[in-house]
Amino acid sequence: MTGIGSAAAQAAERAARESYGRLLAYLAYRWRDIASAEDALAEAFASALATWPRDGVPASPDAWLMTAAKRNLLQAARHRRLTEDPAVTVLLGESEEDMIGPASYAFPAPRHAAAPIPDERLKLMFVCAHPAIAPEVHAALMLQTVLGLEAKQIAAAFLVAPATLAQRLVRAKAKIRDAGLRFEEPEEAELPARLHAVLDAIYAAYSLGWDGAAIGTESGEESAPELAGEALYLAQLARHLLPADAPAGAEAAGLAALLLFCEARRDARSGPQGEFVPLHEQDADLWDRDMIMQAELLLRQAAALRVPGRFQLEAAIQSAHCQRAFMGSVPWEGIALLYAALARIAPTVGALVGQAVAAAEAQEIAQGKAEGTAEGLRLLARIDDIAIRDYQPFWVAKGYLLARQGEKAAAHAAYMRAIGLTVLPGPRAYLLARAAELQ
Amino acid sequence: MQYMISFFQPMSEYNRLNDPKEAEAYMGAWMAYVEAIRGSGLVVSGAGLKPPTVGASVRIRDGKRQVQDGPFADTKEHLGGFFVIETPSLDTALEWAARAPSCGSGTTEVREVMPPRGM
């Protein structure tokens, strides 16, 4: 899929955007206003592009950018006569030390050694996923502020008109500023729920990437960052920034493990002609062993904290599927038990469909094919009609189980329904072939 | 609000109908999509169009009317059909547009329908 060269290019590009993310997080945290911080930082980057080629790159580029951005914020504040604002006072207090005089604008040099800029990105992520902000904007806000992606690029991934997404982001940031939403890690009592909102948004972004959603390119660029890779980075960042012994860290580690297990299988998802290869037909030798090991380690660390949760369960299910690489077979009974637990705490339509298929496979091992498929179909029938109407995986599962039962006509109809709801050409072609076999 | 979803495909896609190996997959994909979108209850109107080669184009240039069998050569993608759906959300219209088989080889366009005059 992607060669080593482009992986290195992606890493370099992400490092540049990471620097942006850290700077913005710090500025937004001090200024309590993401949009103004973004503008100030953008101006600082523009000055850098204008002056560094002429004057040389400063010894500490981040400190230079930070000082320039703070200066821009202060100028904007003076313009709006906000000098009574405590946030301004704080910033003024810091910057006075740094200001040597107008002549040094091009090369502001702090009197004291530039301290490393603290990483406030976790606080920024908590604000982006604040309950007062519409949930559908959480992920987009994080991608824009923490990862420095453009609204236009993000809109492509979320299947939203670019102008619409830009408007939603502007409104969300205005709300953050006007409501004075706090840039801080929530109190211990609130932390699990608030962290869950952050993790949910990252999970949603990853799922989109998995389903083929793609970040748009900036004009002139050939390739864009991979949405799935960006989501994985955010998951690992969230876990990394939480204190090591925090109970809430268990679910963050669970999510990071889950996404790593999925990414590990990426290369096996397409065949030599680019065709779609479903999980049970994948060549396990193509799975990335290192990523699987990293994920296993994370899952173990999460389990040690003894705070079970939805993402750890999903990761455990993925871990069980990846066992095929080492054991040669899929531990369906264990997977069925994990899905039963997942369905109790987080009965999403995806979990319920997965549970039905796992139960069918486990029952088949225990009692034979007829009992297995009957059990699976019984569980599918229990799922709410409205939820499954446009949910493609439900119809794939139903078609699969009906076909195993020998109900060719019914299986064909279910597969056709799935095809009508399928977005990517690869899975569509695969399902058309399965449907054709039933005629 | 009403949105029109229009399906544009290159001639190579329409030609798949003439290839016995490709025809079934081509028709299967479109029939499945049509059934799914009609099943959603959102469809106000819609129709599939026969290939542009059996249609005609009319233009008036420099005061002269030109009629031609089939499409004008400079168009790369041709309209194959459309649906008009009723939904309050552009997001929903985009979701359905994304499922259309035309996305893979051509373009699926989504446009809001102008309300009738006087409303």
Interface residues (C-beta under 8 A of the other chain):
Chain A: L159 V160 A161 T164 R389 D390 M416 R417 A418 I419 G420 L421 T422 V423 P425 R428 A429 L432 A435 A436
Chain B: E24 A25 G28 A29 M31 A32 Y33 V34 E35 A36 I37 G39 S40 L90 D91 L94 E95 A98 R99 P101 C103 G104
